[in-house]
Amino acid sequence: MTIDLELPRDVNSIKLSEWQKFSKLIDDNKDSTNDFLEIKMLEIFAGLKYKDIHTLPVGTFDEAIEYLNLLFQSKTPLVRRFSMTGTDDSTVEFGFIPNLDKITMGEYIDLNNYLDDPATLHKAMAVLFRPIHPSYGKKESYRISSYEGSDLFSDIMKDMPLGIALGAKVFFYRLGIKLSKAILNSITVIPEEQDQLSGEEKKLLTENIVGIKNSMLLLEEKLLELTKPHLSQFMKQ
């Protein structure tokens, strides 16, 4: 019996929805063995059926798992533009928010609600990426559609390349850390100025500094977790 084993060419050959499916499977099977998870990896990322995986030579199975683990160690830089072709053969180019300084409160709230959970990452991507206005063509500068809620493009984003989604997430976390440091530096008061503050002002200043430091530490933890190998991190040692 011959089995066609087709592995993804790179991390962008994998759909975001496939990664979400594997992430949910891991959450639902925390006590499972590595063998179970590795079989599921081949089911999801190579499209093999369970019965076919059991007929694979052990060497082929191990090589496929090693290949996938190496694949998910690939760097995922920010990609500002990408295209997707729908079932109707129409192609749409999506662009990353050109100017995050002008992000609206609605976009910011939705992004914070959706970005951390793998199950809602497609909704976060629908905030960060929207169709580019056709008149801009291949120009470096571009304009994207106005934000009308994440539901408008969230289902489409399930099919976006995984590497682009992870790259955008890493970029946003790094930006959050950078902004936190800038804010922290801007509110740090030199000792002479602290003497002029009232007790209540000193208390508020201390609370703000502690809050920003805690937020920055949380972002750093999330970034560290995200930049680990995206699949092998789940496997038991």
N, C-alpha and C positions, 0 to 999 in steps of 0.2 A: 504494500500500500504506500503510495507516494503522497506526502503532505507538503503543500506549498506554504512555506514560512516567510511571510513578508513583514519585515520590521520597519518602523518609521525611519525615514532618511535622516531626520534631525528633529529637534524639539518642536520646531514650527510645523512639522508634518503631523503633529498630534493636536486634536481639537481640545479646546478648553473643557468641553463637556465630558470628554474621556477622562481627563485629570480629575474633574469633580466627581465622577462616578467612582474612580479608584479611591479618592480621599474619603468618600462616604463609606465605602466598603471597609476601609481601615478602621474608621470610627465605630462601625457596627460590629467589628470582629477583633477587638483589641487583644483578646486572649488566643487568637489563632496562631498557628505555626508559620514559620517562614515559607514552608512548602506550599501552604494554602495561598498565601499572598503572592508568591511567585507564579503560581498557576493562574491566578486571577490577573496578574500583570500581562501574561501572554494572551489571555482571553480578551482583555480590554484593548491592549496596545498592538496586538498582532492579529486580532480577529479570529483566533483559533477556537475551536470547540473543545470542551472539556475532554471528551473521549479521544480527540485527536492528540491533545497534549500528552495523554498517557501513553501514546504509542511512539512519542519522540525518543530518540536515543538520548541517554543521560548527558553525553557530551554536548549534543546540540542544544538541549534544554539549558544547560549551564552557560553555554556561550551566548545564548539569546538573552538570558537574565543579566549576564555581565555587560553585554552591549547596551541594554536598556538603562542599567545603572550608570554607565559612562555617559550615555546620551543625556541623562537628567542632571549631570554635573556641568553641562555646557553653560557658558555665560549667556545671560539674557539681557542685552543692553536695551535701552529705550528705543523703540521704533515709532516714529511720529506718523507715518503713513503706511497703510496697507490696503489691499483690495480683496474682496470676496465676491465669488460668483454664486448666485442663487440657483434654485432648481429650475427657474425660468430662463437660465443662461444669461441673465442681466448681471453686469458687474458694477459694484459700488465701491468707491474708494473712501475709506474712513481716515480721519485725522485726529491726532491727539490734541487736546485743548491747547490752542496756540499761546495763550497768555494766562497762566494760573493766577496771576495777580488780580485778574478780573473775574475770577470764578464767583458765581452767584451763591447766595446763602442756601438756596435749594440744592444746588449741585454739591456744595460742601457737606450739607447734612446727609444727603443720600450716599455720598462717597464714604463718609465715616460709618454709616450704618451697614454698608455692603462690602467694604474692602477686606475686612479681616476674615470673614467666614468663606471657606472655599465654595460652599453651596450657593452663595449669592455673589460670587466674584463676577459672573457674567453681567449682573446688574451694575456693579461698580464700573465695569468696562464700558457700559452704555452711557455712563456719565463722562468718562475720560475720552472716549472716542465717538465721533459722530460723522455723518457723511460730509465730505468736502464739497463746497459749491463748485459745480462743473466748470464755471468760467475761469477757475484758477489753474486748471490743467496741471502741469508738472512744476509750476512755480514753487520756489522755496517757501514763500509766504502763502498762506491760504486762509480761508474762512470756513468754519463748520456750521452746521445747522444749529439753530437756537435750541436750548434745552427745554423739552416738554415732558420731562419725567423719564425715568430709566426704562419703563415698560415698553416704550416705543421701539427700542432696538435691542432689548436684553435677550430675547430669544435668538436673534441673529448672532449675538456675541457668543453664544454657546459654541458656535462653529469657528470662532476665530482661532488663529494659531496660538498654541499654549505659550510659546516662548515670548510672543509679543505681550500677552496678558501678564506673565510673570515679570517681564522687563518693566512694564508700566507700574506694577505694584512695588517693585524694588525702588524705582525712581521716586515714587510718591513717599515712601518711607524715608528715603535719604533726604528728600526735600523737607519733610517734617522735622527731621533731626537738625538740619541746617537752620531752619527757621526758629526752632526752639533755642538753639545756641545764640542766634542773633537777638532774639527777644530777651534771653537771659542776660546777655551782655548789656543791652540797652537799659535794663532796669536795675542793674547792679550799681549801688550807690557807694561812693567813696566814704571812708570813715568820718571825714569832716562834715559831710552832708548828712550822715546818719544822726549826728548829734543834734541836728536842727529838726529832726522829725519828732512828732508826738508819739506817745506810746502806742496809740491805735494805728498810726501810720506805719510804725516799725513792725507791728503785728501783721498788718495786711501785706507789707512788703515781703516779710518772711514767708507767709503763706503762699504768695504768688511764686516766689522763687522755688519753694519746695514743690509746688504743683507742677511747674514747668520742668523741673529736674526729674520728677517721677514720670511725667509724660515722655520726656526724652529717653529715659531708661527703658520704658515700655516699647517705644519705637525701635530702639537698638536691639532689644530682645527679639522683636518680630522680624527685624531685618536679618539678624543672625540666623534665626530659624529658617527664614525663607531662602537664604543663600546657601544653605546646606544642600547636598545632593537631594533632589526633590522626591526621589522614590526610595533610595537606599536608607534615608533617615528613618523610614517607618519600620525597617526590618529590625528584628531582635538580634542582639549581638550574641 
